Amino acid sequence: MADSNASQEFIVQGDPVQSGQLNEHLQREPGVKRVAQIAPDVVILSMTKTQADRLKSTFATLVVEPNSALKQFDAD
């Protein structure tokens, strides 16, 4: 299991991203860094597992998943 105090990238998707609610909330979360904006409602954030869990509990409609590398597959 990953260290809950180590920063890692998470994909965050949902209405709070698009509406700006997430941006407002992140101004009160100093350790969270925006890595990229993928779509109007999708961002990649660098934060700890604890911070990610807090985002999930703050915004019920938000999807927060670790940004792991896609696995290659053979297309036969």
Buried (B, 14 or more C-beta within 10 A) or exposed (E): EEEEEEBBBBBBBBEBBBEEBBEEBBEEBEEBEBBEEEEEBBBBBBBBBEBBEBBBEEBEEBBBEEBEEEEEEEEE
